[in-house]
Amino acid sequence: MYYGDYADAYFDLADQFENLFQRQVDLVTEKSLSNPYFIDSINKTKTLLYGN
């Protein structure tokens, strides 16, 4: 798989989630976050969609 394929799949997934939930969606992983203010903002607005 080429890097362009990964990017296409990523943005396609984000677009599909936005269409499904009718709101903006950010796809991030916890490991990719380092800014404590951004992490705090995410924690205040995040919504669990599926979990154990």
Secondary structure, 3 states (H helix, E strand, C coil): CCHHHHHHHHHHHHHHHHHHHCCCCCCCCHHHCCCHHHHHHHHHHCCCCCCC
